[in-house]
């Protein structure tokens, strides 16, 4: 997913719009307002990306599950 995000930004999509297209919008389309956003009651899934939009670490349900 980080590569897809980087590709979207690379062809001119703004970072905020690319993040929404990869997270919030798909979650909304499948009727899951608890996914794709950081908000009270949300799933607490998070990806930390570096300046090149490569994944540094990820958290699922608030627990770190990956770190490079």
CHARMM-style PDB file with segment names, atoms N, HN, CA, C and O in Angstrom:
ATOM      1  N   UNK     1       0.820  -1.181   0.000  1.00  0.00      PROA
ATOM      2  CA  UNK     1       0.000   0.000   0.000  1.00  0.00      PROA
ATOM      3  C   UNK     1       0.871   1.254   0.000  1.00  0.00      PROA
ATOM      4  O   UNK     1       0.496   2.269  -0.587  1.00  0.00      PROA
ATOM      5  N   UNK     2       2.036   1.189   0.658  1.00  0.00      PROA
ATOM      6  HN  UNK     2       2.340   0.364   1.134  1.00  0.00      PROA
ATOM      7  CA  UNK     2       2.898   2.373   0.650  1.00  0.00      PROA
ATOM      8  C   UNK     2       3.357   2.700  -0.770  1.00  0.00      PROA
ATOM      9  O   UNK     2       3.482   3.874  -1.118  1.00  0.00      PROA
ATOM     10  N   UNK     3       3.608   1.694  -1.586  1.00  0.00      PROA
ATOM     11  HN  UNK     3       3.507   0.740  -1.304  1.00  0.00      PROA
ATOM     12  CA  UNK     3       4.015   1.923  -2.975  1.00  0.00      PROA
ATOM     13  C   UNK     3       2.868   2.554  -3.769  1.00  0.00      PROA
ATOM     14  O   UNK     3       3.098   3.459  -4.571  1.00  0.00      PROA
ATOM     15  N   UNK     4       1.651   2.089  -3.556  1.00  0.00      PROA
ATOM     16  HN  UNK     4       1.464   1.353  -2.905  1.00  0.00      PROA
ATOM     17  CA  UNK     4       0.492   2.681  -4.231  1.00  0.00      PROA
ATOM     18  C   UNK     4       0.334   4.146  -3.834  1.00  0.00      PROA
ATOM     19  O   UNK     4       0.046   4.991  -4.681  1.00  0.00      PROA
ATOM     20  N   UNK     5       0.520   4.445  -2.564  1.00  0.00      PROA
ATOM     21  HN  UNK     5       0.754   3.758  -1.876  1.00  0.00      PROA
ATOM     22  CA  UNK     5       0.434   5.820  -2.088  1.00  0.00      PROA
ATOM     23  C   UNK     5       1.512   6.672  -2.737  1.00  0.00      PROA
ATOM     24  O   UNK     5       1.234   7.773  -3.212  1.00  0.00      PROA
ATOM     25  N   UNK     6       2.747   6.166  -2.759  1.00  0.00      PROA
ATOM     26  HN  UNK     6       2.972   5.272  -2.373  1.00  0.00      PROA
ATOM     27  CA  UNK     6       3.854   6.902  -3.379  1.00  0.00      PROA
ATOM     28  C   UNK     6       3.588   7.125  -4.868  1.00  0.00      PROA
ATOM     29  O   UNK     6       3.885   8.198  -5.392  1.00  0.00      PROA
ATOM     30  N   UNK     7       3.035   6.129  -5.551  1.00  0.00      PROA
ATOM     31  HN  UNK     7       2.794   5.257  -5.125  1.00  0.00      PROA
ATOM     32  CA  UNK     7       2.725   6.278  -6.974  1.00  0.00      PROA
ATOM     33  C   UNK     7       1.668   7.353  -7.189  1.00  0.00      PROA
ATOM     34  O   UNK     7       1.790   8.161  -8.110  1.00  0.00      PROA
ATOM     35  N   UNK     8       0.637   7.374  -6.357  1.00  0.00      PROA
ATOM     36  HN  UNK     8       0.538   6.718  -5.609  1.00  0.00      PROA
ATOM     37  CA  UNK     8      -0.423   8.381  -6.488  1.00  0.00      PROA
ATOM     38  C   UNK     8       0.140   9.783  -6.297  1.00  0.00      PROA
ATOM     39  O   UNK     8      -0.192  10.702  -7.046  1.00  0.00      PROA
ATOM     40  N   UNK     9       0.992   9.939  -5.292  1.00  0.00      PROA
ATOM     41  HN  UNK     9       1.261   9.193  -4.683  1.00  0.00      PROA
ATOM     42  CA  UNK     9       1.621  11.240  -5.050  1.00  0.00      PROA
ATOM     43  C   UNK     9       2.567  11.576  -6.209  1.00  0.00      PROA
ATOM     44  O   UNK     9       2.654  12.729  -6.630  1.00  0.00      PROA
ATOM     45  N   UNK    10       3.265  10.572  -6.715  1.00  0.00      PROA
ATOM     46  HN  UNK    10       3.195   9.635  -6.373  1.00  0.00      PROA
ATOM     47  CA  UNK    10       4.209  10.780  -7.810  1.00  0.00      PROA
ATOM     48  C   UNK    10       3.569  11.263  -9.098  1.00  0.00      PROA
ATOM     49  O   UNK    10       4.222  11.933  -9.898  1.00  0.00      PROA
ATOM     50  N   UNK    11       2.301  10.934  -9.312  1.00  0.00      PROA
ATOM     51  HN  UNK    11       1.771  10.389  -8.663  1.00  0.00      PROA
ATOM     52  CA  UNK    11       1.623  11.404 -10.526  1.00  0.00      PROA
ATOM     53  C   UNK    11       0.835  12.688 -10.288  1.00  0.00      PROA
ATOM     54  O   UNK    11       0.092  13.136 -11.161  1.00  0.00      PROA
ATOM     55  N   UNK    12       0.999  13.282  -9.099  1.00  0.00      PROA
ATOM     56  HN  UNK    12       1.603  12.919  -8.390  1.00  0.00      PROA
ATOM     57  CA  UNK    12       0.440  14.604  -8.873  1.00  0.00      PROA
ATOM     58  C   UNK    12      -0.698  14.719  -7.883  1.00  0.00      PROA
ATOM     59  O   UNK    12      -1.164  15.828  -7.620  1.00  0.00      PROA
ATOM     60  N   UNK    13      -1.164  13.610  -7.321  1.00  0.00      PROA
ATOM     61  HN  UNK    13      -0.786  12.709  -7.535  1.00  0.00      PROA
ATOM     62  CA  UNK    13      -2.211  13.696  -6.304  1.00  0.00      PROA
ATOM     63  C   UNK    13      -1.601  14.248  -5.025  1.00  0.00      PROA
ATOM     64  O   UNK    13      -0.493  13.857  -4.659  1.00  0.00      PROA
ATOM     65  N   UNK    14      -2.283  15.129  -4.351  1.00  0.00      PROA
ATOM     66  HN  UNK    14      -3.184  15.447  -4.648  1.00  0.00      PROA
ATOM     67  CA  UNK    14      -1.788  15.660  -3.088  1.00  0.00      PROA
ATOM     68  C   UNK    14      -1.703  14.558  -2.039  1.00  0.00      PROA
ATOM     69  O   UNK    14      -2.453  13.584  -2.096  1.00  0.00      PROA
ATOM     70  N   UNK    15      -0.796  14.711  -1.086  1.00  0.00      PROA
ATOM     71  HN  UNK    15      -0.187  15.503  -1.040  1.00  0.00      PROA
ATOM     72  CA  UNK    15      -0.598  13.679  -0.072  1.00  0.00      PROA
ATOM     73  C   UNK    15      -1.882  13.406   0.711  1.00  0.00      PROA
ATOM     74  O   UNK    15      -2.238  12.247   0.919  1.00  0.00      PROA
ATOM     75  N   UNK    16      -2.572  14.440   1.142  1.00  0.00      PROA
ATOM     76  HN  UNK    16      -2.282  15.382   0.973  1.00  0.00      PROA
ATOM     77  CA  UNK    16      -3.807  14.239   1.911  1.00  0.00      PROA
ATOM     78  C   UNK    16      -4.854  13.495   1.087  1.00  0.00      PROA
ATOM     79  O   UNK    16      -5.540  12.611   1.601  1.00  0.00      PROA
ATOM     80  N   UNK    17      -4.975  13.850  -0.182  1.00  0.00      PROA
ATOM     81  HN  UNK    17      -4.417  14.568  -0.599  1.00  0.00      PROA
ATOM     82  CA  UNK    17      -5.939  13.179  -1.051  1.00  0.00      PROA
ATOM     83  C   UNK    17      -5.544  11.732  -1.298  1.00  0.00      PROA
ATOM     84  O   UNK    17      -6.407  10.855  -1.338  1.00  0.00      PROA
ATOM     85  N   UNK    18      -4.254  11.470  -1.464  1.00  0.00      PROA
ATOM     86  HN  UNK    18      -3.553  12.182  -1.432  1.00  0.00      PROA
ATOM     87  CA  UNK    18      -3.783  10.099  -1.687  1.00  0.00      PROA
ATOM     88  C   UNK    18      -4.026   9.233  -0.454  1.00  0.00      PROA
ATOM     89  O   UNK    18      -4.436   8.080  -0.577  1.00  0.00      PROA
ATOM     90  N   UNK    19      -3.776   9.779   0.725  1.00  0.00      PROA
ATOM     91  HN  UNK    19      -3.442  10.716   0.825  1.00  0.00      PROA
ATOM     92  CA  UNK    19      -4.021   9.030   1.963  1.00  0.00      PROA
ATOM     93  C   UNK    19      -5.510   8.721   2.103  1.00  0.00      PROA
ATOM     94  O   UNK    19      -5.879   7.604   2.464  1.00  0.00      PROA
ATOM     95  N   UNK    20      -6.361   9.699   1.819  1.00  0.00      PROA
ATOM     96  HN  UNK    20      -6.061  10.606   1.526  1.00  0.00      PROA
ATOM     97  CA  UNK    20      -7.807   9.462   1.897  1.00  0.00      PROA
ATOM     98  C   UNK    20      -8.235   8.403   0.888  1.00  0.00      PROA
ATOM     99  O   UNK    20      -9.070   7.555   1.201  1.00  0.00      PROA
ATOM    100  N   UNK    21      -7.676   8.444  -0.310  1.00  0.00      PROA
ATOM    101  HN  UNK    21      -6.998   9.133  -0.564  1.00  0.00      PROA
ATOM    102  CA  UNK    21      -8.030   7.468  -1.347  1.00  0.00      PROA
ATOM    103  C   UNK    21      -7.601   6.054  -0.972  1.00  0.00      PROA
ATOM    104  O   UNK    21      -8.195   5.080  -1.434  1.00  0.00      PROA
ATOM    105  N   UNK    22      -6.582   5.940  -0.144  1.00  0.00      PROA
ATOM    106  HN  UNK    22      -6.099   6.731   0.231  1.00  0.00      PROA
ATOM    107  CA  UNK    22      -6.086   4.622   0.261  1.00  0.00      PROA
ATOM    108  C   UNK    22      -6.666   4.144   1.585  1.00  0.00      PROA
ATOM    109  O   UNK    22      -6.466   2.989   1.962  1.00  0.00      PROA
ATOM    110  N   UNK    23      -7.374   4.999   2.289  1.00  0.00      PROA
ATOM    111  HN  UNK    23      -7.536   5.937   1.983  1.00  0.00      PROA
ATOM    112  CA  UNK    23      -7.823   4.621   3.632  1.00  0.00      PROA
ATOM    113  C   UNK    23      -9.287   4.945   3.890  1.00  0.00      PROA
ATOM    114  O   UNK    23     -10.124   4.043   3.915  1.00  0.00      PROA
ATOM    115  N   UNK    24      -9.599   6.199   4.079  1.00  0.00      PROA
ATOM    116  HN  UNK    24      -8.919   6.931   4.059  1.00  0.00      PROA
ATOM    117  CA  UNK    24     -10.949   6.595   4.481  1.00  0.00      PROA
ATOM    118  C   UNK    24     -12.000   6.300   3.421  1.00  0.00      PROA
ATOM    119  O   UNK    24     -13.070   5.782   3.740  1.00  0.00      PROA
ATOM    120  N   UNK    25     -11.713   6.621   2.180  1.00  0.00      PROA
ATOM    121  HN  UNK    25     -10.844   7.043   1.921  1.00  0.00      PROA
ATOM    122  CA  UNK    25     -12.723   6.441   1.128  1.00  0.00      PROA
ATOM    123  C   UNK    25     -13.095   4.967   0.948  1.00  0.00      PROA
ATOM    124  O   UNK    25     -14.287   4.662   0.913  1.00  0.00      PROA
ATOM    125  N   UNK    26     -12.132   4.028   0.831  1.00  0.00      PROA
ATOM    126  HN  UNK    26     -11.164   4.276   0.860  1.00  0.00      PROA
ATOM    127  CA  UNK    26     -12.530   2.615   0.734  1.00  0.00      PROA
ATOM    128  C   UNK    26     -13.304   2.131   1.968  1.00  0.00      PROA
ATOM    129  O   UNK    26     -14.260   1.365   1.844  1.00  0.00      PROA
ATOM    130  N   UNK    27     -12.889   2.580   3.151  1.00  0.00      PROA
ATOM    131  HN  UNK    27     -12.112   3.202   3.252  1.00  0.00      PROA
ATOM    132  CA  UNK    27     -13.607   2.180   4.365  1.00  0.00      PROA
ATOM    133  C   UNK    27     -15.050   2.676   4.324  1.00  0.00      PROA
ATOM    134  O   UNK    27     -15.974   1.940   4.671  1.00  0.00      PROA
ATOM    135  N   UNK    28     -15.239   3.903   3.908  1.00  0.00      PROA
ATOM    136  HN  UNK    28     -14.488   4.502   3.626  1.00  0.00      PROA
ATOM    137  CA  UNK    28     -16.598   4.449   3.806  1.00  0.00      PROA
ATOM    138  C   UNK    28     -17.421   3.674   2.776  1.00  0.00      PROA
ATOM    139  O   UNK    28     -18.606   3.420   2.991  1.00  0.00      PROA
ATOM    140  N   UNK    29     -16.792   3.299   1.655  1.00  0.00      PROA
ATOM    141  HN  UNK    29     -15.829   3.506   1.480  1.00  0.00      PROA
ATOM    142  CA  UNK    29     -17.517   2.587   0.598  1.00  0.00      PROA
ATOM    143  C   UNK    29     -18.026   1.222   1.052  1.00  0.00      PROA
ATOM    144  O   UNK    29     -19.046   0.744   0.553  1.00  0.00      PROA
ATOM    145  N   UNK    30     -17.329   0.595   1.987  1.00  0.00      PROA
ATOM    146  HN  UNK    30     -16.501   0.983   2.391  1.00  0.00      PROA
ATOM    147  CA  UNK    30     -17.786  -0.704   2.483  1.00  0.00      PROA
ATOM    148  C   UNK    30     -18.564  -0.579   3.796  1.00  0.00      PROA
ATOM    149  O   UNK    30     -18.856  -1.572   4.462  1.00  0.00      PROA
ATOM    150  N   UNK    31     -18.886   0.656   4.146  1.00  0.00      PROA
ATOM    151  HN  UNK    31     -18.649   1.463   3.605  1.00  0.00      PROA
ATOM    152  CA  UNK    31     -19.702   0.881   5.332  1.00  0.00      PROA
ATOM    153  C   UNK    31     -18.979   0.658   6.642  1.00  0.00      PROA
ATOM    154  O   UNK    31     -19.591   0.227   7.619  1.00  0.00      PROA
ATOM    155  N   UNK    32     -17.665   0.947   6.683  1.00  0.00      PROA
ATOM    156  HN  UNK    32     -17.167   1.297   5.890  1.00  0.00      PROA
ATOM    157  CA  UNK    32     -16.874   0.739   7.904  1.00  0.00      PROA
ATOM    158  C   UNK    32     -16.291   2.063   8.403  1.00  0.00      PROA
ATOM    159  O   UNK    32     -15.109   2.331   8.189  1.00  0.00      PROA
ATOM    160  N   UNK    33     -17.099   2.893   9.061  1.00  0.00      PROA
ATOM    161  HN  UNK    33     -18.060   2.676   9.235  1.00  0.00      PROA
ATOM    162  CA  UNK    33     -16.595   4.158   9.569  1.00  0.00      PROA
ATOM    163  C   UNK    33     -15.582   3.994  10.701  1.00  0.00      PROA
ATOM    164  O   UNK    33     -14.982   4.977  11.136  1.00  0.00      PROA
ATOM    165  N   UNK    34     -15.385   2.775  11.180  1.00  0.00      PROA
ATOM    166  HN  UNK    34     -15.873   1.977  10.826  1.00  0.00      PROA
ATOM    167  CA  UNK    34     -14.399   2.504  12.228  1.00  0.00      PROA
ATOM    168  C   UNK    34     -13.010   2.269  11.639  1.00  0.00      PROA
ATOM    169  O   UNK    34     -12.046   2.104  12.387  1.00  0.00      PROA
ATOM    170  N   UNK    35     -12.895   2.251  10.324  1.00  0.00      PROA
ATOM    171  HN  UNK    35     -13.678   2.384   9.717  1.00  0.00      PROA
ATOM    172  CA  UNK    35     -11.608   2.033   9.653  1.00  0.00      PROA
ATOM    173  C   UNK    35     -11.225   3.266   8.832  1.00  0.00      PROA
ATOM    174  O   UNK    35     -12.079   4.085   8.491  1.00  0.00      PROA
ATOM    175  N   UNK    36      -9.945   3.386   8.524  1.00  0.00      PROA
ATOM    176  HN  UNK    36      -9.252   2.721   8.801  1.00  0.00      PROA
ATOM    177  CA  UNK    36      -9.491   4.419   7.602  1.00  0.00      PROA
ATOM    178  C   UNK    36      -9.352   5.806   8.174  1.00  0.00      PROA
ATOM    179  O   UNK    36      -9.240   6.777   7.425  1.00  0.00      PROA
ATOM    180  N   UNK    37      -9.356   5.919   9.495  1.00  0.00      PROA
ATOM    181  HN  UNK    37      -9.446   5.130  10.103  1.00  0.00      PROA
ATOM    182  CA  UNK    37      -9.241   7.235  10.112  1.00  0.00      PROA
ATOM    183  C   UNK    37      -8.738   7.083  11.548  1.00  0.00      PROA
ATOM    184  O   UNK    37      -8.866   6.022  12.159  1.00  0.00      PROA
ATOM    185  N   UNK    38      -8.176   8.148  12.061  1.00  0.00      PROA
ATOM    186  HN  UNK    38      -8.072   9.010  11.565  1.00  0.00      PROA
ATOM    187  CA  UNK    38      -7.786   8.196  13.471  1.00  0.00      PROA
ATOM    188  C   UNK    38      -8.835   9.043  14.180  1.00  0.00      PROA
ATOM    189  O   UNK    38      -8.887  10.261  14.010  1.00  0.00      PROA
ATOM    190  N   UNK    39      -9.656   8.389  14.965  1.00  0.00      PROA
ATOM    191  HN  UNK    39      -9.613   7.400  15.103  1.00  0.00      PROA
ATOM    192  CA  UNK    39     -10.738   9.081  15.656  1.00  0.00      PROA
ATOM    193  C   UNK    39     -11.187   8.221  16.833  1.00  0.00      PROA
ATOM    194  O   UNK    39     -10.977   7.008  16.830  1.00  0.00      PROA
ATOM    195  N   UNK    40     -11.808   8.843  17.845  1.00  0.00      PROA
ATOM    196  HN  UNK    40     -11.979   9.828  17.847  1.00  0.00      PROA
ATOM    197  CA  UNK    40     -12.334   8.051  18.953  1.00  0.00      PROA
ATOM    198  C   UNK    40     -13.272   6.966  18.429  1.00  0.00      PROA
ATOM    199  O   UNK    40     -14.161   7.237  17.621  1.00  0.00      PROA
ATOM    200  N   UNK    41     -13.065   5.749  18.894  1.00  0.00      PROA
ATOM    201  HN  UNK    41     -12.343   5.529  19.550  1.00  0.00      PROA
ATOM    202  CA  UNK    41     -13.887   4.622  18.480  1.00  0.00      PROA
ATOM    203  C   UNK    41     -13.397   3.909  17.233  1.00  0.00      PROA
ATOM    204  O   UNK    41     -13.918   2.852  16.877  1.00  0.00      PROA
ATOM    205  N   UNK    42     -12.402   4.473  16.567  1.00  0.00      PROA
ATOM    206  HN  UNK    42     -11.978   5.331  16.856  1.00  0.00      PROA
ATOM    207  CA  UNK    42     -11.852   3.834  15.365  1.00  0.00      PROA
ATOM    208  C   UNK    42     -10.923   2.699  15.776  1.00  0.00      PROA
ATOM    209  O   UNK    42     -10.597   2.554  16.954  1.00  0.00      PROA
ATOM    210  N   UNK    43     -10.497   1.895  14.807  1.00  0.00      PROA
ATOM    211  HN  UNK    43     -10.761   2.013  13.850  1.00  0.00      PROA
ATOM    212  CA  UNK    43      -9.759   0.660  15.078  1.00  0.00      PROA
ATOM    213  C   UNK    43      -8.335   0.868  15.594  1.00  0.00      PROA
ATOM    214  O   UNK    43      -7.722  -0.090  16.066  1.00  0.00      PROA
ATOM    215  N   UNK    44      -7.801   2.055  15.524  1.00  0.00      PROA
ATOM    216  HN  UNK    44      -8.299   2.833  15.141  1.00  0.00      PROA
ATOM    217  CA  UNK    44      -6.438   2.357  15.973  1.00  0.00      PROA
ATOM    218  C   UNK    44      -5.385   1.617  15.158  1.00  0.00      PROA
ATOM    219  O   UNK    44      -4.388   1.146  15.705  1.00  0.00      PROA
ATOM    220  N   UNK    45      -5.610   1.515  13.845  1.00  0.00      PROA
ATOM    221  HN  UNK    45      -6.420   1.898  13.401  1.00  0.00      PROA
ATOM    222  CA  UNK    45      -4.604   0.988  12.924  1.00  0.00      PROA
ATOM    223  C   UNK    45      -3.863   2.189  12.340  1.00  0.00      PROA
ATOM    224  O   UNK    45      -4.481   3.190  11.978  1.00  0.00      PROA
ATOM    225  N   UNK    46      -2.536   2.087  12.249  1.00  0.00      PROA
ATOM    226  HN  UNK    46      -2.034   1.274  12.542  1.00  0.00      PROA
ATOM    227  CA  UNK    46      -1.730   3.230  11.838  1.00  0.00      PROA
ATOM    228  C   UNK    46      -0.492   2.752  11.106  1.00  0.00      PROA
ATOM    229  O   UNK    46       0.112   1.748  11.481  1.00  0.00      PROA
ATOM    230  N   UNK    47      -0.116   3.476  10.060  1.00  0.00      PROA
ATOM    231  HN  UNK    47      -0.607   4.292   9.755  1.00  0.00      PROA
ATOM    232  CA  UNK    47       1.153   3.226   9.372  1.00  0.00      PROA
ATOM    233  C   UNK    47       1.980   4.498   9.453  1.00  0.00      PROA
ATOM    234  O   UNK    47       1.493   5.582   9.134  1.00  0.00      PROA
ATOM    235  N   UNK    48       3.234   4.365   9.879  1.00  0.00      PROA
ATOM    236  HN  UNK    48       3.630   3.484  10.137  1.00  0.00      PROA
ATOM    237  CA  UNK    48       4.165   5.485   9.930  1.00  0.00      PROA
ATOM    238  C   UNK    48       5.026   5.373   8.685  1.00  0.00      PROA
ATOM    239  O   UNK    48       5.666   4.345   8.467  1.00  0.00      PROA
ATOM    240  N   UNK    49       5.050   6.423   7.863  1.00  0.00      PROA
ATOM    241  HN  UNK    49       4.529   7.258   8.040  1.00  0.00      PROA
ATOM    242  CA  UNK    49       5.809   6.434   6.621  1.00  0.00      PROA
ATOM    243  C   UNK    49       6.952   7.428   6.711  1.00  0.00      PROA
ATOM    244  O   UNK    49       6.844   8.455   7.381  1.00  0.00      PROA
ATOM    245  N   UNK    50       8.058   7.113   6.024  1.00  0.00      PROA
ATOM    246  HN  UNK    50       8.146   6.279   5.479  1.00  0.00      PROA
ATOM    247  CA  UNK    50       9.186   8.041   5.994  1.00  0.00      PROA
ATOM    248  C   UNK    50       8.968   9.082   4.891  1.00  0.00      PROA
ATOM    249  O   UNK    50       7.907   9.114   4.267  1.00  0.00      PROA
ATOM    250  N   UNK    51       9.963   9.924   4.654  1.00  0.00      PROA
ATOM    251  HN  UNK    51      10.825   9.898   5.160  1.00  0.00      PROA
ATOM    252  CA  UNK    51       9.834  10.984   3.657  1.00  0.00      PROA
ATOM    253  C   UNK    51       9.656  10.454   2.241  1.00  0.00      PROA
ATOM    254  O   UNK    51       9.141  11.166   1.379  1.00  0.00      PROA
ATOM    255  N   UNK    52      10.071   9.219   1.987  1.00  0.00      PROA
ATOM    256  HN  UNK    52      10.490   8.641   2.687  1.00  0.00      PROA
ATOM    257  CA  UNK    52       9.901   8.584   0.680  1.00  0.00      PROA
ATOM    258  C   UNK    52       8.608   7.775   0.607  1.00  0.00      PROA
ATOM    259  O   UNK    52       8.379   7.046  -0.358  1.00  0.00      PROA
ATOM    260  N   UNK    53       7.772   7.905   1.624  1.00  0.00      PROA
ATOM    261  HN  UNK    53       7.958   8.497   2.408  1.00  0.00      PROA
ATOM    262  CA  UNK    53       6.485   7.199   1.736  1.00  0.00      PROA
ATOM    263  C   UNK    53       6.660   5.686   1.823  1.00  0.00      PROA
ATOM    264  O   UNK    53       5.810   4.935   1.344  1.00  0.00      PROA
ATOM    265  N   UNK    54       7.740   5.242   2.420  1.00  0.00      PROA
ATOM    266  HN  UNK    54       8.431   5.852   2.809  1.00  0.00      PROA
ATOM    267  CA  UNK    54       7.975   3.822   2.707  1.00  0.00      PROA
ATOM    268  C   UNK    54       7.612   3.564   4.158  1.00  0.00      PROA
ATOM    269  O   UNK    54       7.828   4.413   5.022  1.00  0.00      PROA
ATOM    270  N   UNK    55       7.060   2.388   4.419  1.00  0.00      PROA
ATOM    271  HN  UNK    55       6.884   1.698   3.717  1.00  0.00      PROA
ATOM    272  CA  UNK    55       6.608   2.057   5.767  1.00  0.00      PROA
ATOM    273  C   UNK    55       7.781   1.925   6.734  1.00  0.00      PROA
ATOM    274  O   UNK    55       8.740   1.201   6.471  1.00  0.00      PROA
ATOM    275  N   UNK    56       7.689   2.626   7.843  1.00  0.00      PROA
ATOM    276  HN  UNK    56       6.909   3.214   8.057  1.00  0.00      PROA
ATOM    277  CA  UNK    56       8.661   2.549   8.929  1.00  0.00      PROA
ATOM    278  C   UNK    56       8.140   1.616  10.016  1.00  0.00      PROA
ATOM    279  O   UNK    56       8.883   0.794  10.551  1.00  0.00      PROA
ATOM    280  N   UNK    57       6.844   1.752  10.339  1.00  0.00      PROA
ATOM    281  HN  UNK    57       6.240   2.420   9.904  1.00  0.00      PROA
ATOM    282  CA  UNK    57       6.223   0.925  11.378  1.00  0.00      PROA
ATOM    283  C   UNK    57       4.723   0.906  11.164  1.00  0.00      PROA
ATOM    284  O   UNK    57       4.156   1.808  10.547  1.00  0.00      PROA
ATOM    285  N   UNK    58       4.082  -0.146  11.688  1.00  0.00      PROA
ATOM    286  HN  UNK    58       4.542  -0.879  12.188  1.00  0.00      PROA
ATOM    287  CA  UNK    58       2.621  -0.232  11.642  1.00  0.00      PROA
ATOM    288  C   UNK    58       2.085  -0.695  12.988  1.00  0.00      PROA
ATOM    289  O   UNK    58       2.743  -1.425  13.730  1.00  0.00      PROA
ATOM    290  N   UNK    59       0.871  -0.249  13.277  1.00  0.00      PROA
ATOM    291  HN  UNK    59       0.336   0.343  12.675  1.00  0.00      PROA
ATOM    292  CA  UNK    59       0.153  -0.649  14.475  1.00  0.00      PROA
ATOM    293  C   UNK    59      -1.217  -1.160  14.061  1.00  0.00      PROA
ATOM    294  O   UNK    59      -1.864  -0.574  13.192  1.00  0.00      PROA
ATOM    295  N   UNK    60      -1.659  -2.241  14.672  1.00  0.00      PROA
ATOM    296  HN  UNK    60      -1.133  -2.717  15.377  1.00  0.00      PROA
ATOM    297  CA  UNK    60      -2.993  -2.786  14.457  1.00  0.00      PROA
ATOM    298  C   UNK    60      -3.678  -2.888  15.820  1.00  0.00      PROA
ATOM    299  O   UNK    60      -3.125  -3.446  16.768  1.00  0.00      PROA
ATOM    300  N   UNK    61      -4.870  -2.348  15.896  1.00  0.00      PROA
ATOM    301  HN  UNK    61      -5.318  -1.895  15.126  1.00  0.00      PROA
ATOM    302  CA  UNK    61      -5.626  -2.311  17.158  1.00  0.00      PROA
ATOM    303  C   UNK    61      -4.784  -1.709  18.286  1.00  0.00      PROA
ATOM    304  O   UNK    61      -4.895  -2.119  19.442  1.00  0.00      PROA
ATOM    305  N   UNK    62      -3.941  -0.733  17.936  1.00  0.00      PROA
ATOM    306  HN  UNK    62      -3.850  -0.400  16.998  1.00  0.00      PROA
ATOM    307  CA  UNK    62      -3.136  -0.036  18.927  1.00  0.00      PROA
ATOM    308  C   UNK    62      -1.852  -0.742  19.321  1.00  0.00      PROA
ATOM    309  O   UNK    62      -1.103  -0.220  20.147  1.00  0.00      PROA
ATOM    310  N   UNK    63      -1.568  -1.916  18.756  1.00  0.00      PROA
ATOM    311  HN  UNK    63      -2.176  -2.340  18.084  1.00  0.00      PROA
ATOM    312  CA  UNK    63      -0.343  -2.680  19.067  1.00  0.00      PROA
ATOM    313  C   UNK    63       0.599  -2.630  17.886  1.00  0.00      PROA
ATOM    314  O   UNK    63       0.188  -2.878  16.752  1.00  0.00      PROA
ATOM    315  N   UNK    64       1.874  -2.309  18.137  1.00  0.00      PROA
ATOM    316  HN  UNK    64       2.208  -2.108  19.058  1.00  0.00      PROA
ATOM    317  CA  UNK    64       2.851  -2.287  17.054  1.00  0.00      PROA
ATOM    318  C   UNK    64       3.083  -3.711  16.536  1.00  0.00      PROA
ATOM    319  O   UNK    64       3.390  -4.620  17.307  1.00  0.00      PROA
ATOM    320  N   UNK    65       2.932  -3.887  15.220  1.00  0.00      PROA
ATOM    321  HN  UNK    65       2.683  -3.148  14.594  1.00  0.00      PROA
ATOM    322  CA  UNK    65       3.072  -5.204  14.611  1.00  0.00      PROA
ATOM    323  C   UNK    65       4.219  -5.272  13.602  1.00  0.00      PROA
ATOM    324  O   UNK    65       4.572  -6.359  13.144  1.00  0.00      PROA
ATOM    325  N   UNK    66       4.805  -4.122  13.249  1.00  0.00      PROA
ATOM    326  HN  UNK    66       4.518  -3.239  13.620  1.00  0.00      PROA
ATOM    327  CA  UNK    66       5.914  -4.113  12.308  1.00  0.00      PROA
ATOM    328  C   UNK    66       6.784  -2.907  12.589  1.00  0.00      PROA
ATOM    329  O   UNK    66       6.280  -1.827  12.899  1.00  0.00      PROA
ATOM    330  N   UNK    67       8.076  -3.085  12.482  1.00  0.00      PROA
ATOM    331  HN  UNK    67       8.485  -3.962  12.229  1.00  0.00      PROA
ATOM    332  CA  UNK    67       9.049  -1.979  12.513  1.00  0.00      PROA
ATOM    333  C   UNK    67      10.256  -2.434  11.726  1.00  0.00      PROA
ATOM    334  O   UNK    67      10.727  -3.563  11.866  1.00  0.00      PROA
ATOM    335  N   UNK    68      10.742  -1.539  10.902  1.00  0.00      PROA
ATOM    336  HN  UNK    68      10.359  -0.622  10.789  1.00  0.00      PROA
ATOM    337  CA  UNK    68      11.930  -1.923  10.133  1.00  0.00      PROA
ATOM    338  C   UNK    68      13.185  -1.574  10.852  1.00  0.00      PROA
ATOM    339  OT1 UNK    68      14.278  -1.828  10.345  1.00  0.00      PROA
TER     340      UNK     68
END
